[in-house]
Structure formats: structure tokens, C-alpha cells
Amino acid sequence: MNKHIGILTAGGDSPGLNAAIRAIGKTALGTGRIDILGFRDGFRGLMENRTMRLDREGLSSILTLGGTILGTSRDKPHRMPVGGELMDMTKVICDNYHRHNLDALVCIGGGGTQKNAYQLAQRGLNILTLPKTIDNDVGMTDLTFGFHTAMEIATQAIDRLHSTAHSHHRIIVVEVMGHNAGWLALGAGLASGADVILIPEIPYDPVKVAQAIRQRQQRGTNFSIVVVAEGALSVEDSKKYVSLKKKKTKAREEKDAKAEKKATEALQDFDLFRSNHTLKLSRQLEEMTGLESRITILGHLQRGGTPTAADRVLATRLGSACVDYIEQGVQGVMIAVRGEGTEAVPLAEVVGKRSTVPLDHSWLKSARNVGTCLGD
């Protein structure tokens, strides 16, 4: 009897998702003994039993497409909006898994997806995951697909902003995505020759950033490109954030529900405040340097469009390797990138891990060597 494999894509869309779906599907169908079934819109589609048959015709011509033909959502199995309420739909999801006689379910996503997939694995389902996110912040893997394309898009956008910054003698502050990891800002900033790169891993001092810009002025260069990660914080704001996190952790450990609720609300208020940190920085730099400052927020532009060749190759490698692991009977793992190969890492070791930029990383050393200000 043929094996039956289910596939879903969850979390934010990312370039290379269709390449991964295609690789899993074509590799599986090529064995002649595995059938493929797609579930629409992430875990919600699995809960609602909304499926899409993935045959050779359906997998044709999707390699170069951005997004995901299956659709996606951020719904969590144990906290899913149903009828205006958050409900635990894990049992329904497990029932649908068994209804389709699945031998394995492949969940493609970022950190949140790894966590949700692990919870399903703990309920006895045969789960494998692939790491995708433009943030490159999934733990226990060398790389995630989607990152290369987003970095390329951000680099091209910053390249185009150079001419405006130069012509108008302005500071151009460019905010890029990346969540709480600096990979995207650092990579795109290095590739585009940004004058300042600010990342979450290194709290910045606005005064030092302004000093770096004034030094450029003194050398006769009356413009600067400042690349800021969306999760970057000033030294002052970073201390506030760490303090609030500690209060919440302490309240949780002491089982003080009232204090935990208060700390949670304070963190939510802080998140609203920090969503405007790029605007605050832009105004500070304008006041300190006397140069006009303008903001460009790239936002979801970085997640769209055709995946680069590198992301197509990476997604194809991971997707085809995933089927090999399934045939070997491997389960409860994430298929991680290890150099030019792959490794099946237990989901228990992935959950809760985040890949951030190490302070001794070669990219940071290179940035300092070419005179890029990192705000510290």
C-alpha cells in the first residue's frame, strides 16, 4: 500500500515555499509509492479538513512563484479562533490526520510553526518540519529558505535610495524586517554599503550614530544611509525592555497572576511604543546633525515576488531530503541545513531556540573593518 503524506505551510509567507512543496511532491510521486495531500491555510485548513490534491499537474510551474499555493495562516492548533472564541482544536486536527490515513505530516514554517508542530508530535502524530522564514532566526539550522530572497530585495531597495540621499543631502533611514534578529538588516546593510547598521543584538546609542554621520559631513559627504532592523532598540529602551521581561518572568515563577498580568500589559504597551522607534531615531538624527532625515519602511515588500535561485535550490534540497527521511521512518524532527547537507534535528531541541547574530560573527567584523557604524 502507498504511503500518504500531508503538507501544510504556516506563519508568514516566504519566498521558496512553492519550491519546497514542489520538491516534496515530485520526490514523493517519483517513488511510485507515496501520495501527497496538501492542507490549505496552515493548521486551520487541517482543522477544517480543507484539502488540495498535489499531483504532477498541480506541482507544475510553481517553482518560480512567490507565496504558497496552499495558502497560510498564523492560527495555532491549541488557540484557534472559532466562532469568536479561542479554542483548543488539537483533537480535531488529530482526528483529521487519522481520517486521511496519513503516515506523516510535513509542516513548513518558522519558529512558531516548529512549536505548534512539536505539540502535535507529542500527541502521537508523525511530524516533520522544514525551516522557512525571511528572518533566518529558526534555531538549530544553518539557514532558512526565504532569507536570501528578502536580503536581495532589501539590498536592491537600499541601492535605489542612495541616489535620493546623495541628491538631496539627506539621511535616509531604512527599516527592514527580521523580527528580533539582525540577519536581514546586517546582510542587506553590508551588501548595499550602508553607513550605519542597527540590529537587535547590539543596543545603539543615538548620539554615537549622529557622531558617525557628522564625521561623514566633516569629510565632505552630506548624506548617510542608516539601515535599522525592526527589532533594534536604543540602549535606554533595551534596558526598559529587559526590566519588563524580568518582572514578567519573576511574577510567573512566583505564580503572582496579578503581577504577571500587569507586566504583560506593560510589555504590550512597550511593543506599541517600539513600533515607532525608527521614527523616533529619524527625528533624533535630524536634530543632532542638522540634516533632513527621511524614513523608508520596506515592510512586506521583502516577502513577495519570485524567489532567488539560492532559495529555490535550498528549498528543493530540504524538500527532497524530507521525503528521504520519511522513507527511513524518521519523525518528530526538523530537517535542518548543515553546510551542503541536511540533518534531522529533534523538534524538542528546536522549540524555544532562536538564531540571532553572534557578537563575534564575521559579518559584524567585516562591517566594522569597512567603517560601518553599529551604534555602539
N, C-alpha and C positions, 0 to 999 in steps of 0.2 A: 504493500500500500504506500501511496505517496505521502510525504510529509507535508504539513501545512504551516506556513509561516505568515504571521501578520506583521504589518508595518504601520507605524504612525509617526507623524512629525509634530513636535510640541514646542511651546515657547515662541519667541520671536522668530520671524522668518530669517533665513540666512542664505547667501549665495552658496550653491553646491548641494542643496537639499535634493533637487531633482536628479543630480548626478549620482548621489548616494542611493536614492530609490531605484534608479535605473540599474546600478551595479548589483544591488541585492537581487533585483528581479531577474536580470538577464543571467546572472551566475546561477541562481536557483533553477530557472527554467532550463538552462543549459545542461543540468544534471539529468533531466528527464524524470526525476523522481520527487520534485518539490513543487508545490503550488503556492502562489503568493496572493495574499489578500490585503488590500490597503484599508485603513480606517480613516475617515475624514475628520478633519479639525481636531487632531490630537486625542487626548483622553476622553473628551466629550463625545467624539464620534464613536469611540469604543463603548462608552456607556450607553449611547443612544442606538447602537448597532447600525450605524450608517457606514456602509462599506463601498469599496471601489475595486473591481476586479482588475488586477495588474497582469495583463497578458502581453505578448510581444508587440502587438499593435499599440497598446496603451503606453508602453515604455519607449516607443519610437519617437525620436525627435525632441526629447525632453532634456537632453544633456546640457544644452546651452541656455535653457530657460532659468530665469531667476525665480525666487519664491519656491513654492511647493505645490505640486498638482494635487496633493492630498488635503491642502489647507492646514491651518494650525490654530491653536488657541492656548491660552495660559491656564486653563482650568485644571485644578488638582483633583485627583480621584477622591481624596478624603474631605475636600472642602469645595464642592461644586455647586454653583448657583442653580437651583431648581425651584421653580415656582416662587421666586423672590426670596428664597432662603438658602443658606449654605448647608449642604447635606453631604454625608459620607456615602459615596456611591461605589465604594470599593467592591462590595459584594456583587453589585450589578455588573461591574466590569469583569470580575472573575467569572461570573455566570456566562457572559457573552464570549469570553475567551474559550471556555469549555464547549459552548454551543457550536462554535466553529471548528472544534476538534484541533485547535492549534497545538503544534509541537513546540513553537517558540514565538515570542513577540519581540520585534525589534523596535525600540523607542529611540528616535533620533532627536537630540536636543542638547541644551546647555546644562548648567548646574542644577536648576530646578527640576528639569526632566530626569536627571540622574537620581535625584532624591525620590521623586514620585515613582520611578521605575523600581527602585530598591524596595520601596514599601510593597509593591505588587509582588516582587520576588519573594518577600518574606511571607506572603500569603500562598506561596506554593506555585506561582506561575513561572514558566521558563522564560526568563527575560535576558535580552542582550541590548546594549545601547551603543550608539555612536556619538562622539563629541562634536557638536557644531555650535559655534557662536562667533560673531564678529569680534567679541571682546577678548577671545583667546584666554579666558580665565578658568576653564574647567581644569580641575586638579588631576594629577597623575597621568597626563598626556603631554607629549612634547608640543603639540599643536592642535588647533581645532580648525575644521574647514569653515570657510566664510571669512576668516580673519584676513587672508591675503587680499581678497577682492575689496573688502572695506578699506584696508590700508591703501590700496591703489586708488580707490575713488577719493579718499581724503587727501591723498598726495596731489592728485590732479587738481582738486578744488583749491588747495593752498597755492599751487603753482600759478593758477589763474589770478589769485588775489595779490600776488606780488606786483603786478603791473599797476593796479589801482593804488596800492600802498605807496609805491615809488612815485607815481604821477602826482598824487595829492599830498605827499609828505605826511602820511598818516601812520598811526599804529592800527594794525588790523588784528583783532583778537578773534581767533577761530576756535570754536568749541567743537570737539569731536566726541563721539560716543566711546564706550569702553566700560561702562558701569563703574566698579570700584578698582579697576585695574588699568595700568597706564600703557599697555602694549600698543594700542592703536594710536594714541597721541604721540608716543615716543617714536614709533616706526614711521608714521607719516611726517612727523616733525623733522626727523633725521633726513628722510628721503627728499623733502622739499626745501631743506636748508633754512628751517625756521630759526629765528634769532633767540626765542625763548620757548621752552617746552615745560609745561607744568603738569605733573602727574600725581595721582593719589598717594603713591608710595613716598613722595617727598613733599611734606608741607612747605608751602612757599611763603616768602616774606615779600609783600608788595613793594617795600622800599628797595630791596635788592633788585627786583625786576626793573623798577624805574631807573635805578643806577645803571644797569646794563644798557638800557635804552638811551640814557643821557650820554654814556660813553660812546655810543654809536654816533650820536649827534656831534659830539666833540671831534670825531674823526671825519665829519662831513657827510654822514649818512642820516638823512632826515626821515627815515621810515623804519618800521620794525614789524615783523610778523611774530605774533605770540600765539602758540598753539596750546590750548587748555583742554585737558581731559574733563569730561562732565563730572567725574568724582573727585577732582582735585580740590584741596582746601588750603586756606592760609594757615600759618602756624597757630594763630589765635583761634580760628574756627575749629581746627583739628583738635585742640585741647578741649574745647567745649564738647565736641562730638564724643571724644574718648571718655570724658567725665560722665556724660549721659549714658553711654553704653555700660560703664561700670556700675552706675546706680541701678540700671535695669537688671543687670546680672546679679548684683547683690540682693535686690528685692526678690528675685526669682529663687535664689538659693535659700533665702530666709523664709520663703513662702508667704511673703507680705504682698497680698493681692492688690491692696490699695496703693502701695508704693510702686509696685510694678506697673499698674495702670497709669499712674502719674508720670513715670519715667517714659513709658511708651508714648503717651501723648506729647511729652516734651520732645521726643525723638521725631515724631511726626511733624511737629511744628518746625523743628530744625531742618528736616528734609525739604519742607516748603521754602524755608529761607535759603537753603543752599542751592535750590534750583535756579536762583538768581545770582549765584556767586560770580558768574562771568560778567554780568552787567556791572556788579559792584567793582570788580577788578578793573574793568574798562574805564570807569569813571575815576578810580584812584590814579590810574596811569596818566589819564588826561590832565588831572590836576597837578601831578608831580612833575610831568615832563613839558607841559605846555603844547603838546602835540594833540591834534584831533585824534580821537580813538573811535573806531567803528567795529561792530560785532557781526560776525557771521556764524550762525549755528547750523552745522551741516545736518544734524538730526537723522531722520530715516532715509535720507538720500544715500547714506553709506551702506544700507542693507539691500538696496534694489539693483536691478539690472543683471546683465549677463555675468556669470562667474568667470574669474580668470582661469587660464589654463592650469595654473598651480592648484587652485581649489578643485577644479574638475578632476585632476589627477589624484589629489588626496582623497576626495570623496569616493572616487572609484576604487582606490586601494582599500579603503576601510570597508566599503560595501561588499566587495568581493571576498575580503578576508572574513567578514562576518558570517557569510554562508559556510565557509570552510570550518569555522569554529562550531557552527550549529551541527554540521555533519559529524563532527568529532564528539558531540554530546556536551559541549561546554555551555554553561548557563550562569546567570547571575553575575555577568561581567560587563564591563565597558571595553570596547575594542579601542585601545589607545595607540597613538603613534609613538613608535620608538625608532628614531633615526629613519632608515629607509624600510623598516619593517613594522610589525604591529605586535601588540601584547594584550592578552586578555587579563584585565585588572579587575579583581572582585569589587562589586559595587559598594560593598561595605567600606572599602578603602578609598573610594572616590567621594562618597557623600560627605559634605561638610568641608571639603578641601577646595581652596581657591588658588589658582595660579596667578600670582602677581609678579611684578618686575623686581628681581633681586637687586639690592643696592650695589652689588658688585658685578652686575650684568655688563657684558661687553658693549651693549648699545649705549648704556649710560656713560661708560668710559669714553667711547667714541664721541659722544655729544660734548662732553667736557673738553676733549682734546681739540675739537674744532671751534671752541669758544662759545658754545651754546649755553645760555643761562638756564639753569634748572630751578632757580628761585630760592636756592639755599645758600 
